[in-house]
């Protein structure tokens, strides 16, 4: 049995640290993972479990919006059935929100983020 030439210390046993340790191990490196508390006891253990569409960035940060929706689509393709479809809603509550609608819808469409406009009664029925 040969030993790996490097030994890597990964600090943080959340989703990123765990995935990194796994990947490095698959590449033949020796890995030690340390975590202050229990594995995934930090942010990873408290996340809301949703995939980000990128819509919140569609107007002011198009690059991030595209990255989010592409990542979302990749994860849905490689892990079908692993994510609950809940199709979050962006709701306009006042005239300022309504005035932002066209810019928001355009930003989403140009970023590749699916958009469906609903009447208030349709949104209430879905909710």
C-alpha positions in Angstrom: 0.0 0.0 0.0 1.4 3.4 -0.9 0.7 6.5 1.1 -0.4 9.7 -0.4 2.4 12.3 -0.7 0.3 15.0 0.9 -1.9 15.2 4.0 -4.5 17.9 3.9 -6.3 19.4 6.9 -9.8 20.7 6.1 -11.2 23.0 8.7 -14.9 23.0 8.9 -17.3 20.1 8.6 -20.1 21.7 6.7 -21.2 21.1 3.2 -18.2 22.8 1.6 -15.6 21.2 3.9 -17.2 17.8 3.7 -17.4 17.9 -0.1 -13.8 19.1 -0.3 -12.6 16.4 2.0 -14.5 13.8 -0.1 -13.1 15.1 -3.4 -9.5 15.2 -2.1 -9.8 11.6 -0.8 -11.1 10.5 -4.2 -8.0 12.0 -5.7 -5.8 9.9 -3.4 -4.8 12.4 -0.8 -4.8 11.8 2.9 -7.4 14.1 4.6 -8.2 15.1 8.1 -11.4 17.0 8.6 -11.9 19.0 11.8 -15.1 20.7 13.0 -15.6 22.8 16.1 -19.0 21.2 16.8 -20.9 18.3 15.2 -20.7 17.9 11.5 -23.0 20.3 9.7 -23.8 22.1 13.1 -23.1 25.5 11.6 -24.6 27.2 8.6 -25.0 23.9 6.6 -27.2 22.5 9.3 -29.4 25.6 9.5 -30.0 26.3 5.8 -33.5 26.5 4.4 -32.9 23.6 1.9 -33.8 25.6 -1.1 -32.0 26.0 -4.4 -31.5 29.6 -5.4 -33.0 30.7 -8.7 -30.9 33.8 -8.9 -33.9 36.0 -9.4 -32.9 38.4 -6.5 -29.8 39.2 -8.6 -31.4 39.4 -12.0 -31.4 43.2 -12.2 -28.3 44.4 -10.4 -25.9 41.4 -10.7 -26.7 39.5 -13.9 -23.6 37.3 -13.7 -24.6 36.0 -10.2 -28.2 35.4 -11.5 -26.9 33.3 -14.4 -24.6 31.4 -12.1 -27.4 30.6 -9.7 -29.9 29.4 -12.2 -27.2 27.3 -14.1 -26.2 25.7 -10.8 -29.8 25.1 -9.9 -30.4 23.3 -13.2 -27.2 21.2 -12.9 -28.2 20.0 -9.4 -31.7 19.1 -10.6 -30.3 17.2 -13.5 -27.7 15.2 -11.6 -29.9 14.7 -8.4 -33.5 14.4 -9.7 -36.0 14.0 -7.0 -33.7 15.4 -4.3 -35.2 18.9 -4.2 -38.8 19.9 -3.4 -40.3 22.1 -6.1 -41.9 25.0 -4.4 -41.7 27.8 -7.0 -41.3 30.8 -4.6 -43.1 34.0 -5.4 -41.9 37.5 -5.7 -44.9 39.7 -4.7 -45.5 43.3 -5.6 -47.1 45.1 -2.7 -47.0 48.8 -3.7 -46.6 51.1 -6.6 -42.8 51.1 -6.3 -42.8 47.3 -6.6 -45.2 47.4 -9.6 -42.8 50.0 -11.2 -39.9 47.5 -10.8 -41.8 44.7 -12.4 -40.8 45.2 -16.0 -37.1 45.5 -15.2 -37.3 42.5 -12.9 -39.1 40.3 -15.5 -36.6 41.3 -18.2 -33.6 40.6 -16.0 -34.9 37.2 -15.1 -35.7 36.3 -18.7 -32.3 37.5 -19.9 -30.6 35.5 -17.2 -32.5 32.3 -18.2 -34.7 32.3 -15.1 -38.2 31.1 -15.8 -40.8 33.7 -15.1 -44.6 33.4 -14.8 -46.7 36.4 -14.0 -49.7 35.7 -11.8 -52.8 37.6 -10.9 -53.3 38.1 -7.1 -56.0 35.5 -7.0 -53.8 32.9 -8.8 -50.9 33.7 -6.3 -53.2 33.3 -3.3 -54.5 30.0 -4.7 -51.0 28.6 -5.1 -49.9 29.7 -1.7 
